[in-house]
Amino acid sequence: MPETAAAPSAPFEPRHWLAVAVPAPAHSALAQTLTYAHSAPLPAGTLVRAPLGQREVPGVVWGLADAPDAALAAHVKPLACAFTRLPPLDENWRQLIAFTARYYQRALGEVALAALPPQLRTLDEAQMARRLAKLAKQDAVAQGPATPAARPSPTPQQAAALAQIAQGAGPFLLHGVTGSGKTEVYMRAAEAVLAQDAAAQVLVLAPEINLTPQLQARLAARFAPLLGAGAVVAMHSGLTPAQRLSAWLAAHTQRARIVLGTRMAVLASMPALRLIVVDEEHDPSYKQQEGARYSARDLAVYRARLQGAKVILGSATPSLESWHASRPDGGKYQRLVMPSRVGSGAGAGGASALPLVRRVDMSRQPRGTVIAAPLLQAITERVGRGEQSLILLNRRGWAPVLHCANCGWKSECPHCSAFRVFHRADRSLRCHHCGLAQPVPRACPACGNADITPIGRGTEQLEERLAALLQTARRPDGQPARIARMDADTTRLKGALAQQLAHVHDGSVDVLVGTQMIAKGHDFRRVTLVAALNPDTALFSSDFRAPERLFALLMQAAGRAGRDAAYSQASGQGSEMWVQTEHPAHPLFEALKRHDYPGFAASQLAERQAAGLPPYAHLALLRAESRALPAAIAFLQDAAAALQADPALAHWAAHVTCYPAVPAAMQRLAGMERAQMLLESPRRAALQGLLTGWQAALHALRARHKAVLRWAIDVDPLSF
């Protein structure tokens, strides 16, 4: 029987006992539903407000609860209110939430309420009624013209992919090189679904907020004339609470036909969902890193199967897990391939061939070289022709660390196992992990030496150095070259990102310096040259996924170049991708030069199979946080001992390897010491069975280990 929410309350008749999911973290031990009383037998899926301790929280009715005995019944709290005017959350949504909570080892209510807009925590029945009335008024907006604007004819590759999507059940992995027209495939697949079912809904997922405006504009231009101005809505954390609630209500009531969102949107209520698109499916942003650590990509595949929908996973560099799952010999995904760009080799208006990759051996360059002379000359020539260049340096700030040569002091963060980054624009040292910001000291805090110097280079410094190096470069109109920077610092203010993107699109920027945010998904038509500086750190990382991420980043960055033949072929040189590296002969760069993702994937999968790593094994991490590292380690060691001592888990434990507890890669974060323990199994079912059976012991241990502030299980972790 579900646990009861016990506290004195005034009795009322008639009484109906309801099992309600309320927000409670997994480590609180309130992982299941609580029993509440109500005057009516509310249907499952009804949104309610319920008392919990001294608070009143939102909840979801999960069903009827068993009647408590007479002594306990008088102490069961009644619900504060029920949103009966709102359609209940359907069975498919509740099954999705239950699976997410079960698979990722979280509390049911925690997952359920995290999937709902945060403004529901403050609304009462009257306020909800007003929101629904406002939404109904928006339906009165006049429909657009009967037909949308002209659309391009599909290429043979696009037509072939669409035919397979129409005939097959999926899941589909759409492997298309950058510029091959994957977005057009998504939109035509959506058109087909919407034409077949007048009530159908489509969910399109993008990995990051900064990719949604461009994609939303394309979806609205295609579908708003047919379906109405409110048919396409966005759903991500960058919206205001009111906007998020409005979008969620539109999707839940089926007024919104197409929902574009980040990972959170995979759990949105969409009763008539018939198609899910996961764009850039390889991106690690789809994995939640706090709370319920779910993978939106993997949940999209599960949800499609649950609701009888089709799912398309698209990428130029698919994750190795998805690539392996789409193998021709026994894969569970259907692989669709588009190996050429739209209009490749065509005249103006089409796209050019993939960019030529040039490698610069930085070990042969003069010490301290920022931009090699051949690359600088190439950028200068592009500026003179009115073309654009992107310079990728995946490190923001002026310099990663300040250093005192006299005593060895470095700008370490007092709260994290990381250095504070030097930002010269405001003369601050900032930790990019906990957010601590302090003024730059006038002298070394340790020895008083006034000569403290920056080490390394970030986008802020690179922008200034490029401005100096390109002083003599001139645009076709004779004006000096214009350089801009796009990173988390320059796009912090509301509207800044949209403004910067507009400047790039209208040609106001000649050279754009930025972090990985400039490398993903953007359709910069004038860009003909992309350069990656200092990518070598990932080549020798202890993280087995680092090479995969680097290759994806470089391939995605290369894909920003040459998307319009009118620019990339103007000089007869075509587009280029430059890589400045100390290891130009590394196999990763050899594969990049050939744009050979299948070859790179094959070599990486062979290494992982030999090492017993995903996708050939299944992993989970038990994480613990405390003010002192020994306390976190002790909790994990006792958890491992409890695992071995429990005979009920012996069947599963025989197929699971439990490694010793160790400090996390970033041991200290925001003043918390972190440790972790890795569990590995060739069988997913064995790992899941062990984790589920382990929960009771972990809750009991948490009660004994008072110094442990938090613990969590991370299933299918992406970082260690």
C-alpha positions as CSV (number, residue, x, y, z in Angstrom):
1,M,0.0,0.0,0.0
2,P,1.3,3.5,-0.8
3,E,2.6,5.5,2.2
4,T,0.2,7.9,3.8
5,A,0.5,11.6,4.3
6,A,-0.3,11.6,8.0
7,A,-1.3,14.6,10.0
8,P,-4.5,15.7,11.8
9,S,-7.2,17.0,9.6
10,A,-10.9,17.7,9.8
11,P,-12.9,14.7,8.8
12,F,-15.3,14.9,5.9
13,E,-17.7,12.5,4.2
14,P,-17.8,10.8,1.8
15,R,-14.1,10.0,1.7
16,H,-12.2,8.6,-1.3
17,W,-8.6,7.5,-0.9
18,L,-6.2,8.5,-3.7
19,A,-2.6,7.6,-4.4
20,V,-0.8,10.8,-5.3
21,A,2.7,11.4,-6.6
22,V,4.3,14.4,-4.9
23,P,7.7,15.9,-5.4
24,A,10.3,14.1,-3.2
25,P,13.9,13.3,-4.0
26,A,14.9,9.6,-4.2
27,H,17.2,9.8,-1.2
28,S,14.3,11.1,1.0
29,A,12.8,7.5,1.0
30,L,9.4,8.9,-0.2
31,A,9.9,7.3,-3.6
32,Q,6.4,6.1,-4.1
33,T,2.9,7.7,-3.9
34,L,1.3,9.0,-0.8
35,T,-2.3,8.5,0.3
36,Y,-4.6,11.5,0.4
37,A,-8.4,11.9,1.0
38,H,-10.8,13.7,-1.3
39,S,-14.6,14.1,-1.6
40,A,-14.7,12.6,-5.1
41,P,-13.0,9.7,-6.8
42,L,-10.7,11.7,-9.1
43,P,-9.5,10.0,-12.3
44,A,-5.8,9.0,-12.6
45,G,-3.7,11.7,-14.1
46,T,-5.6,14.6,-12.4
47,L,-3.4,17.5,-11.3
48,V,-3.9,18.4,-7.7
49,R,-2.4,20.5,-4.8
50,A,-1.6,18.5,-1.7
51,P,-0.3,19.3,1.7
52,L,3.2,17.9,2.4
53,G,4.6,18.7,5.8
54,Q,4.3,22.5,6.3
55,R,4.0,23.1,2.5
56,E,1.4,22.7,-0.2
57,V,2.8,21.1,-3.3
58,P,1.5,20.1,-6.7
59,G,0.8,16.4,-7.3
60,V,-0.6,13.9,-9.8
61,V,-3.3,11.4,-8.9
62,W,-1.8,8.0,-9.8
63,G,-5.0,6.0,-9.0
64,L,-7.1,4.8,-6.1
65,A,-5.4,3.8,-2.9
66,D,-6.3,1.1,-0.4
67,A,-8.4,2.4,2.5
68,P,-6.3,2.8,5.6
69,D,-7.4,1.3,8.9
70,A,-9.7,3.3,11.1
71,A,-7.0,4.5,13.4
72,L,-4.9,5.9,10.5
73,A,-7.8,7.2,8.4
74,A,-8.5,10.1,10.7
75,H,-4.9,11.4,10.2
76,V,-4.9,11.2,6.4
77,K,-4.7,14.7,4.9
78,P,-7.3,15.9,2.4
79,L,-6.2,17.4,-0.9
80,A,-6.1,21.2,-1.0
81,C,-7.7,21.3,-4.5
82,A,-8.0,19.5,-7.8
83,F,-7.7,21.0,-11.3
84,T,-10.8,19.2,-12.6
85,R,-11.1,21.6,-15.6
86,L,-7.8,20.4,-17.0
87,P,-7.9,17.1,-18.9
88,P,-6.1,14.4,-16.8
89,L,-2.6,13.3,-17.8
90,D,-3.1,10.2,-19.9
91,E,-2.0,6.6,-19.3
92,N,0.9,6.8,-21.8
93,W,2.3,9.8,-20.0
94,R,2.1,8.1,-16.6
95,Q,3.7,5.0,-18.0
96,L,6.6,7.1,-19.4
97,I,7.1,8.8,-16.0
98,A,6.9,5.5,-14.2
99,F,9.5,3.9,-16.5
100,T,11.8,6.9,-16.2
101,A,11.6,6.8,-12.4
102,R,12.2,3.0,-12.4
103,Y,15.0,2.9,-14.9
104,Y,16.9,5.9,-13.6
105,Q,16.3,4.9,-9.9
106,R,14.5,8.1,-8.9
107,A,11.3,8.9,-7.0
108,L,8.1,8.7,-9.0
109,G,6.9,12.1,-7.8
110,E,10.3,13.7,-8.4
111,V,10.2,12.8,-12.1
112,A,6.5,13.5,-12.5
113,L,6.6,17.0,-11.1
114,A,9.9,17.9,-12.8
115,A,8.1,17.2,-16.1
116,L,5.4,19.8,-15.3
117,P,5.9,23.6,-15.7
118,P,7.1,25.2,-12.4
119,Q,4.3,27.7,-12.3
120,L,1.9,24.9,-11.4
121,R,3.5,25.0,-7.9
122,T,1.8,28.4,-7.3
123,L,-1.6,28.2,-9.1
124,D,-4.9,27.6,-7.6
125,E,-8.1,26.5,-9.3
126,A,-9.3,30.0,-10.2
127,Q,-5.9,30.9,-11.7
128,M,-5.8,27.7,-13.7
129,A,-9.3,28.5,-15.0
130,R,-8.1,31.9,-16.2
131,R,-5.1,30.4,-17.9
132,L,-7.3,27.9,-19.8
133,A,-9.7,30.7,-20.8
134,K,-6.8,32.7,-22.2
135,L,-5.5,29.7,-24.1
136,A,-9.0,29.2,-25.6
137,K,-9.1,32.9,-26.8
138,Q,-5.8,32.4,-28.6
139,D,-7.5,29.7,-30.7
140,A,-9.6,32.4,-32.3
141,V,-6.5,33.7,-34.1
142,A,-7.3,33.5,-37.8
143,Q,-5.7,30.6,-39.8
144,G,-3.2,31.5,-42.4
145,P,-3.4,30.8,-46.1
146,A,-4.5,27.3,-47.2
147,T,-1.0,26.5,-48.5
148,P,2.4,27.2,-47.0
149,A,5.2,29.1,-48.8
150,A,7.1,27.3,-51.5
151,R,9.3,24.5,-50.4
152,P,12.4,23.0,-52.0
153,S,12.0,19.7,-53.9
154,P,13.6,16.8,-52.1
155,T,16.9,15.5,-53.3
156,P,17.1,11.8,-54.3
157,Q,18.8,11.0,-51.0
158,Q,16.1,12.9,-49.0
159,A,13.3,11.1,-51.1
160,A,14.8,7.7,-50.4
161,A,15.1,8.4,-46.6
162,L,11.5,9.7,-46.5
163,A,10.3,6.6,-48.4
164,Q,11.9,4.3,-45.8
165,I,10.4,6.3,-43.0
166,A,7.0,6.1,-44.5
167,Q,7.3,2.3,-45.0
168,G,9.1,1.3,-41.9
169,A,8.3,1.3,-38.2
170,G,11.7,2.5,-36.9
171,P,13.4,3.7,-34.8
172,F,15.4,5.5,-37.6
173,L,18.9,6.7,-37.4
174,L,19.3,9.4,-40.1
175,H,23.1,9.7,-40.7
176,G,23.4,12.7,-43.0
177,V,26.5,14.8,-43.4
178,T,26.3,18.5,-42.5
179,G,24.4,20.3,-45.2
180,S,22.7,17.2,-46.5
181,G,19.2,18.5,-45.6
182,K,18.2,16.6,-42.5
183,T,15.9,19.4,-41.4
184,E,13.9,19.1,-44.6
185,V,13.5,15.4,-44.0
186,Y,12.2,16.1,-40.5
187,M,9.7,18.6,-41.8
188,R,8.4,16.4,-44.6
189,A,8.1,13.5,-42.2
190,A,6.1,15.8,-39.9
191,E,3.9,16.8,-42.9
192,A,3.2,13.2,-43.7
193,V,2.2,12.4,-40.1
194,L,0.0,15.5,-39.8
195,A,-1.7,14.7,-43.1
196,Q,-2.6,11.2,-42.0
197,D,-4.1,12.2,-38.6
198,A,-5.9,15.5,-38.1
199,A,-5.1,15.5,-34.4
200,A,-1.5,14.3,-34.6
201,Q,1.3,16.0,-32.7
202,V,5.0,16.1,-33.4
203,L,7.9,16.6,-31.0
204,V,11.2,18.0,-32.2
205,L,14.1,18.0,-29.8
206,A,17.2,20.2,-30.1
207,P,20.2,19.8,-27.8
208,E,20.6,23.4,-26.7
209,I,18.5,26.5,-26.3
210,N,20.6,28.6,-28.7
211,L,19.7,26.2,-31.6
212,T,15.9,26.6,-31.1
213,P,15.2,30.1,-32.6
214,Q,16.5,29.3,-36.1
215,L,14.7,25.9,-36.1
216,Q,11.5,27.4,-34.7
217,A,11.5,30.0,-37.4
218,R,11.7,27.3,-40.1
219,L,9.0,25.2,-38.5
220,A,6.7,28.2,-38.1
221,A,7.2,29.3,-41.7
222,R,6.3,25.8,-42.9
223,F,3.4,24.9,-40.6
224,A,1.8,28.1,-39.3
225,P,0.1,28.9,-42.6
226,L,-1.6,25.4,-42.5
227,L,-2.2,24.9,-38.8
228,G,-2.4,28.4,-37.3
229,A,-0.1,30.8,-35.5
230,G,-0.2,28.9,-32.2
231,A,0.4,25.4,-33.7
232,V,4.2,25.6,-33.2
233,V,5.4,26.2,-29.6
234,A,8.8,26.1,-27.9
235,M,9.5,24.4,-24.6
236,H,12.8,25.1,-22.8
237,S,14.3,26.5,-19.6
238,G,15.0,29.9,-21.3
239,L,11.4,30.8,-21.3
240,T,9.6,32.7,-18.5
241,P,7.5,30.6,-16.1
242,A,4.3,32.0,-17.8
243,Q,5.6,31.1,-21.3
244,R,6.5,27.6,-20.2
245,L,3.1,27.1,-18.7
246,S,1.3,28.4,-21.8
247,A,3.4,26.1,-24.0
248,W,2.8,23.1,-21.8
249,L,-1.0,23.7,-21.7
250,A,-1.1,24.1,-25.4
251,A,0.7,20.7,-25.9
252,H,-1.4,19.0,-23.2
253,T,-4.7,20.2,-24.6
254,Q,-3.5,19.3,-28.2
255,R,-3.8,22.9,-29.4
256,A,-0.1,22.8,-30.2
257,R,0.6,20.4,-33.0
258,I,4.4,20.8,-33.1
259,V,6.5,21.2,-30.0
260,L,10.1,22.2,-30.3
261,G,12.2,21.8,-27.1
262,T,15.3,20.8,-25.3
263,R,15.7,17.6,-23.3
264,M,13.0,18.6,-20.8
265,A,10.3,18.5,-23.6
266,V,10.7,14.7,-24.0
267,L,8.5,14.4,-20.8
268,A,5.9,16.9,-21.9
269,S,2.3,15.8,-22.1
270,M,1.4,15.3,-25.7
271,P,-1.6,12.9,-25.9
272,A,-1.6,12.6,-29.7
273,L,2.1,12.3,-30.3
274,R,2.9,10.5,-33.6
275,L,6.4,11.5,-34.5
276,I,9.5,12.4,-32.4
277,V,12.6,13.9,-34.0
278,V,15.9,14.1,-32.0
279,D,18.2,16.4,-33.9
280,E,22.0,16.1,-33.2
281,E,21.2,13.0,-31.3
282,H,24.8,12.5,-30.3
283,D,25.0,15.6,-28.2
284,P,25.7,15.0,-24.5
285,S,23.3,17.9,-23.6
286,Y,20.5,15.3,-24.0
287,K,21.7,13.7,-20.7
288,Q,20.4,15.4,-17.6
289,Q,23.2,15.9,-15.1
290,E,21.2,16.8,-11.9
291,G,18.3,15.2,-10.2
292,A,16.8,12.5,-12.3
293,R,19.7,11.9,-14.7
294,Y,17.7,10.7,-17.7
295,S,18.7,10.6,-21.3
296,A,16.2,12.5,-23.5
297,R,17.4,10.6,-26.6
298,D,16.8,7.2,-25.0
299,L,13.5,8.2,-23.5
300,A,12.4,9.5,-27.0
301,V,13.0,6.0,-28.3
302,Y,11.0,4.4,-25.4
303,R,8.2,6.9,-25.7
304,A,7.8,6.4,-29.4
305,R,7.4,2.7,-28.8
306,L,5.0,3.3,-26.0
307,Q,2.7,5.7,-28.0
308,G,3.0,3.9,-31.3
309,A,4.9,6.9,-32.8
310,K,7.8,7.0,-35.1
311,V,11.2,8.4,-34.0
312,I,14.0,9.8,-36.1
313,L,17.4,10.3,-34.5
314,G,19.5,12.6,-36.8
315,S,23.2,13.4,-36.8
316,A,26.2,13.8,-39.0
317,T,28.2,12.1,-36.2
318,P,25.8,9.7,-34.4
319,S,26.6,8.5,-30.9
320,L,28.5,5.2,-31.0
321,E,25.6,3.6,-29.1
322,S,23.1,4.6,-31.8
323,W,25.6,3.7,-34.6
324,H,26.0,0.3,-33.1
325,A,22.3,-0.1,-32.6
326,S,21.8,0.6,-36.4
327,R,24.3,-1.9,-37.6
328,P,23.0,-3.8,-40.6
329,D,23.6,-7.2,-39.0
330,G,21.1,-7.3,-36.2
331,G,20.7,-3.7,-35.1
332,K,17.4,-2.6,-33.7
333,Y,17.5,0.8,-35.5
334,Q,17.0,1.3,-39.2
335,R,19.9,3.3,-40.6
336,L,19.2,6.0,-43.3
337,V,22.2,7.5,-45.0
338,M,22.6,10.9,-46.8
339,P,26.3,11.1,-47.6
340,S,26.2,14.2,-49.9
341,R,25.3,17.8,-49.3
342,V,22.2,19.4,-50.9
343,G,23.2,20.6,-54.4
344,S,26.8,19.4,-54.1
345,G,28.7,20.5,-57.1
346,A,25.8,22.6,-58.2
347,G,25.8,26.3,-59.0
348,A,24.8,29.2,-56.7
349,G,22.1,28.5,-54.3
350,G,23.2,24.9,-53.6
351,A,25.9,23.8,-51.2
352,S,29.4,23.0,-52.1
353,A,31.2,19.8,-51.3
354,L,32.4,19.1,-47.8
355,P,35.3,21.4,-46.8
356,L,38.9,20.5,-47.4
357,V,40.6,19.7,-44.1
358,R,44.1,21.2,-43.6
359,R,46.3,20.3,-40.6
360,V,48.9,22.6,-39.2
361,D,51.7,21.0,-37.2
362,M,52.1,23.5,-34.4
363,S,55.3,21.8,-33.2
364,R,57.0,23.3,-36.2
365,Q,55.6,26.8,-35.6
366,P,57.5,29.5,-33.6
367,R,56.9,29.3,-29.9
368,G,53.9,31.3,-28.8
369,T,52.2,31.3,-32.2
370,V,48.5,31.9,-31.9
371,I,47.5,31.7,-35.5
372,A,49.9,30.0,-38.0
373,A,50.9,32.2,-40.9
374,P,49.2,30.1,-43.6
375,L,45.9,30.1,-41.7
376,L,46.2,33.9,-41.0
377,Q,46.7,34.4,-44.8
378,A,43.7,32.3,-45.6
379,I,41.5,34.2,-43.1
380,T,42.8,37.5,-44.6
381,E,41.9,36.4,-48.1
382,R,38.4,35.4,-47.0
383,V,37.8,38.8,-45.4
384,G,38.9,40.4,-48.7
385,R,36.3,38.4,-50.7
386,G,33.4,39.2,-48.3
387,E,33.4,35.7,-46.9
388,Q,33.3,34.7,-43.2
389,S,35.5,32.6,-41.0
390,L,34.8,30.8,-37.7
391,I,37.6,30.3,-35.2
392,L,36.8,27.6,-32.6
393,L,38.5,27.6,-29.2
394,N,36.6,25.7,-26.6
395,R,37.8,27.7,-23.7
396,R,36.2,31.0,-22.6
397,G,37.8,33.9,-20.7
398,W,41.2,35.5,-21.2
399,A,43.3,32.7,-19.7
400,P,42.5,29.5,-17.9
401,V,44.7,30.3,-14.9
402,L,46.8,33.0,-13.3
403,H,50.2,31.9,-12.0
404,C,53.0,33.3,-9.8
405,A,56.4,32.2,-11.1
406,N,58.0,33.2,-7.8
407,C,56.2,30.8,-5.4
408,G,54.1,28.6,-7.8
409,W,50.7,30.0,-6.7
410,K,47.8,29.4,-9.1
411,S,44.3,30.8,-9.1
412,E,42.6,27.7,-7.7
413,C,39.0,27.9,-6.6
414,P,38.6,27.5,-2.9
415,H,35.4,25.6,-3.4
416,C,36.2,23.4,-6.4
417,S,38.9,21.2,-7.7
418,A,39.4,23.7,-10.6
419,F,41.1,26.9,-11.4
420,R,39.4,30.3,-11.5
421,V,39.5,31.7,-15.0
422,F,41.0,35.1,-15.7
423,H,38.5,37.5,-17.4
424,R,40.2,40.6,-18.4
425,A,37.1,42.5,-19.5
426,D,36.0,43.0,-15.9
427,R,39.3,42.1,-14.2
428,S,37.9,39.2,-12.4
429,L,38.7,35.6,-11.5
430,R,35.7,33.3,-12.1
431,C,35.1,29.7,-11.4
432,H,33.1,28.3,-14.2
433,H,31.8,25.5,-12.0
434,C,30.5,27.1,-8.8
435,G,30.2,30.7,-10.1
436,L,32.6,32.3,-7.5
437,A,33.8,35.6,-8.9
438,Q,36.4,37.8,-7.2
439,P,38.6,40.8,-8.4
440,V,42.0,39.9,-9.7
441,P,44.6,40.4,-6.8
442,R,47.1,43.2,-7.3
443,A,49.8,40.8,-6.1
444,C,50.3,37.1,-5.4
445,P,48.1,36.2,-2.3
446,A,50.8,33.7,-1.2
447,C,54.1,35.7,-1.5
448,G,53.2,39.2,-2.5
449,N,54.9,39.1,-5.8
450,A,53.4,41.7,-8.1
451,D,54.3,39.8,-11.3
452,I,51.4,37.3,-11.7
453,T,50.9,36.2,-15.2
454,P,48.2,34.4,-17.2
455,I,48.8,30.9,-18.6
456,G,47.0,29.6,-21.6
457,R,44.5,31.3,-23.9
458,G,40.7,31.7,-24.0
459,T,38.3,33.2,-26.5
460,E,38.6,36.7,-24.9
461,Q,42.3,36.8,-25.5
462,L,42.0,35.2,-28.9
463,E,39.5,37.9,-30.0
464,E,42.0,40.6,-29.1
465,R,45.0,38.9,-30.7
466,L,43.1,38.4,-33.9
467,A,42.1,42.0,-34.0
468,A,45.8,42.9,-33.9
469,L,46.8,40.3,-36.5
470,L,44.1,41.4,-38.9
471,Q,44.7,45.1,-38.6
472,T,45.6,45.4,-42.3
473,A,42.8,43.1,-43.6
474,R,40.1,44.9,-45.5
475,R,36.6,44.0,-46.6
476,P,35.5,44.4,-50.2
477,D,34.2,47.9,-49.3
478,G,37.6,48.9,-47.9
479,Q,36.5,48.8,-44.3
480,P,38.6,47.0,-41.6
481,A,37.8,43.4,-40.7
482,R,35.1,43.0,-38.1
483,I,35.7,40.4,-35.4
484,A,33.1,39.2,-32.9
485,R,33.1,36.7,-30.0
486,M,30.3,34.3,-29.1
487,D,30.5,32.4,-25.9
488,A,28.6,32.1,-22.6
489,D,30.0,35.5,-21.5
490,T,28.8,37.5,-24.5
491,T,25.4,35.9,-24.7
492,R,24.5,36.1,-21.0
493,L,22.0,39.0,-21.4
494,K,18.5,38.4,-22.7
495,G,18.4,38.8,-26.5
496,A,22.2,39.0,-26.9
497,L,22.4,35.6,-28.6
498,A,19.7,36.5,-31.2
499,Q,21.4,39.8,-31.8
500,Q,24.8,38.2,-32.4
501,L,23.4,35.6,-34.7
502,A,21.7,38.3,-36.7
503,H,25.0,40.1,-37.2
504,V,26.6,36.9,-38.4
505,H,23.7,36.1,-40.8
506,D,23.6,39.7,-42.3
507,G,27.4,39.7,-43.0
508,S,28.3,42.3,-40.3
509,V,30.9,40.0,-38.9
510,D,33.9,38.8,-40.8
511,V,35.6,36.6,-38.2
512,L,33.6,34.9,-35.4
513,V,35.5,33.6,-32.4
514,G,33.7,31.3,-30.1
515,T,33.4,28.1,-28.1
516,Q,31.5,25.0,-29.1
517,M,28.2,26.9,-29.3
518,I,29.2,28.3,-32.7
519,A,29.9,24.8,-34.0
520,K,26.5,23.2,-33.7
521,G,23.5,23.4,-36.0
522,H,23.8,27.0,-37.2
523,D,23.2,27.7,-40.9
524,F,25.8,30.4,-41.6
525,R,25.6,30.8,-45.3
526,R,28.6,33.1,-45.8
527,V,31.1,31.0,-43.8
528,T,33.7,29.4,-46.0
529,L,36.5,28.8,-43.5
530,V,36.5,27.1,-40.0
531,A,39.6,26.8,-37.8
532,A,40.0,24.7,-34.6
533,L,42.7,25.8,-32.3
534,N,44.3,23.6,-29.6
535,P,42.0,20.5,-29.8
536,D,44.7,18.2,-28.5
537,T,43.7,17.9,-24.9
538,A,40.9,15.4,-25.7
539,L,43.2,13.1,-27.5
540,F,44.8,11.7,-24.3
541,S,42.0,12.2,-21.8
542,S,41.2,9.5,-19.3
543,D,37.5,9.8,-20.4
544,F,36.9,7.0,-22.9
545,R,34.3,9.2,-24.6
546,A,36.6,12.1,-25.2
547,P,37.8,11.1,-28.7
548,E,34.2,10.6,-29.8
549,R,33.2,14.0,-28.5
550,L,36.2,15.7,-30.1
551,F,35.5,14.1,-33.5
552,A,31.9,15.1,-33.4
553,L,32.8,18.6,-32.4
554,L,35.3,19.0,-35.2
555,M,33.0,17.4,-37.8
556,Q,30.1,19.7,-36.7
557,A,32.4,22.7,-36.8
558,A,33.6,21.8,-40.3
559,G,30.0,21.5,-41.3
560,R,29.5,25.3,-40.8
561,A,31.7,25.9,-43.8
562,G,30.6,25.9,-47.4
563,R,26.9,25.7,-46.9
564,D,26.2,28.0,-49.8
565,A,28.1,27.5,-53.1
566,A,27.7,31.2,-54.0
567,Y,30.3,31.9,-51.4
568,S,32.4,28.8,-51.1
569,Q,33.1,28.5,-54.8
570,A,33.5,32.2,-55.6
571,S,37.2,32.0,-55.5
572,G,37.5,28.5,-57.0
573,Q,39.1,27.3,-53.7
574,G,36.0,25.9,-52.0
575,S,35.5,25.8,-48.2
576,E,38.2,24.8,-45.8
577,M,38.6,23.4,-42.3
578,W,41.9,24.1,-40.6
579,V,43.1,22.2,-37.5
580,Q,46.1,23.5,-35.5
581,T,47.5,20.5,-33.6
582,E,50.7,19.1,-32.1
583,H,49.7,15.7,-33.4
584,P,48.7,16.0,-37.1
585,A,49.2,12.3,-37.8
586,H,46.8,11.1,-35.1
587,P,44.2,8.7,-36.5
588,L,41.4,11.0,-35.4
589,F,42.7,13.8,-37.6
590,E,43.3,11.3,-40.4
591,A,39.6,10.3,-40.3
592,L,38.6,13.9,-40.0
593,K,40.5,14.7,-43.2
594,R,38.5,12.1,-45.1
595,H,35.2,13.1,-43.4
596,D,35.1,9.4,-42.5
597,Y,32.7,9.0,-39.7
598,P,32.1,5.2,-40.4
599,G,35.8,4.5,-40.3
600,F,36.3,6.4,-37.1
601,A,33.3,4.7,-35.5
602,A,34.5,1.3,-36.5
603,S,37.9,1.9,-34.8
604,Q,36.4,3.3,-31.7
605,L,33.8,0.5,-31.4
606,A,36.6,-2.1,-31.8
607,E,38.5,-0.5,-28.9
608,R,35.4,-0.4,-26.7
609,Q,34.5,-4.0,-27.4
610,A,38.0,-5.1,-26.4
611,A,37.8,-3.0,-23.2
612,G,34.3,-4.1,-22.4
613,L,32.9,-0.5,-22.5
614,P,29.5,0.8,-23.8
615,P,27.7,-0.1,-26.0
616,Y,29.1,-3.6,-25.1
617,A,28.5,-3.1,-21.4
618,H,26.1,-1.2,-19.2
619,L,27.3,1.2,-16.5
620,A,25.9,2.9,-13.4
621,L,27.6,5.1,-10.9
622,L,26.7,5.4,-7.2
623,R,27.7,9.0,-6.2
624,A,28.0,10.5,-2.7
625,E,28.6,14.0,-1.5
626,S,29.8,15.1,1.8
627,R,31.8,18.0,3.4
628,A,34.6,15.5,4.0
629,L,35.8,13.0,1.4
630,P,36.4,10.1,3.9
631,A,32.7,10.3,4.9
632,A,31.6,9.9,1.2
633,I,34.1,7.1,0.6
634,A,32.9,5.3,3.8
635,F,29.3,5.4,2.6
636,L,30.2,3.9,-0.7
637,Q,32.3,1.2,0.9
638,D,29.5,0.2,3.2
639,A,27.1,0.2,0.3
640,A,29.4,-2.2,-1.5
641,A,29.5,-4.4,1.6
642,A,25.7,-4.4,1.9
643,L,25.5,-5.4,-1.8
644,Q,27.7,-8.4,-1.2
645,A,26.0,-9.4,2.0
646,D,22.4,-9.4,0.7
647,P,21.5,-12.9,-0.4
648,A,18.5,-11.5,-2.3
649,L,20.8,-9.7,-4.6
650,A,23.2,-12.6,-5.2
651,H,21.6,-13.6,-8.5
652,W,22.1,-10.2,-10.0
653,A,25.4,-9.5,-8.3
654,A,26.9,-12.5,-10.0
655,H,26.6,-10.6,-13.3
656,V,27.7,-7.2,-12.1
657,T,31.2,-5.9,-11.3
658,C,31.4,-3.4,-8.5
659,Y,34.6,-1.4,-8.6
660,P,36.2,0.2,-5.5
661,A,35.0,3.7,-4.4
662,V,37.2,6.5,-5.6
663,P,37.1,10.3,-5.6
664,A,35.2,11.9,-8.5
665,A,37.2,13.4,-11.4
666,M,36.3,16.8,-10.0
667,Q,36.6,15.8,-6.4
668,R,35.4,19.1,-4.9
669,L,32.5,21.1,-6.3
670,A,30.9,24.1,-4.6
671,G,32.5,23.1,-1.3
672,M,31.2,19.5,-1.5
673,E,33.6,16.5,-1.6
674,R,32.4,13.9,-4.1
675,A,33.1,10.3,-4.5
676,Q,31.7,7.6,-6.7
677,M,31.6,3.8,-7.3
678,L,31.3,2.2,-10.7
679,L,29.1,-0.8,-11.5
680,E,29.4,-2.6,-14.8
681,S,27.5,-5.5,-16.3
682,P,27.2,-7.0,-19.8
683,R,23.5,-7.5,-19.1
684,R,21.2,-4.5,-18.6
685,A,18.6,-6.5,-16.8
686,A,21.1,-7.7,-14.2
687,L,22.3,-4.2,-13.5
688,Q,18.7,-2.9,-13.2
689,G,17.7,-5.7,-11.0
690,L,20.6,-5.1,-8.6
691,L,20.0,-1.3,-8.5
692,T,16.3,-1.8,-7.7
693,G,17.0,-4.3,-5.0
694,W,19.8,-2.2,-3.5
695,Q,17.6,0.8,-2.8
696,A,16.4,-0.3,0.7
697,A,20.0,-0.8,1.9
698,L,21.1,2.6,0.5
699,H,18.3,4.4,2.4
700,A,19.2,2.6,5.6
701,L,22.9,3.5,5.1
702,R,22.0,7.1,4.5
703,A,20.3,7.2,7.9
704,R,23.5,5.9,9.5
705,H,26.0,8.1,7.6
706,K,24.8,11.5,8.8
707,A,27.8,13.2,7.2
708,V,26.7,12.2,3.7
709,L,24.5,15.1,2.4
710,R,23.4,13.5,-0.9
711,W,23.7,10.3,-2.8
712,A,22.4,9.4,-6.2
713,I,22.5,6.6,-8.8
714,D,23.5,7.7,-12.3
715,V,22.4,5.1,-14.8
716,D,24.2,5.2,-18.2
717,P,26.5,8.0,-17.1
718,L,28.3,10.1,-19.7
719,S,31.0,11.5,-17.4
720,F,33.0,10.0,-14.5
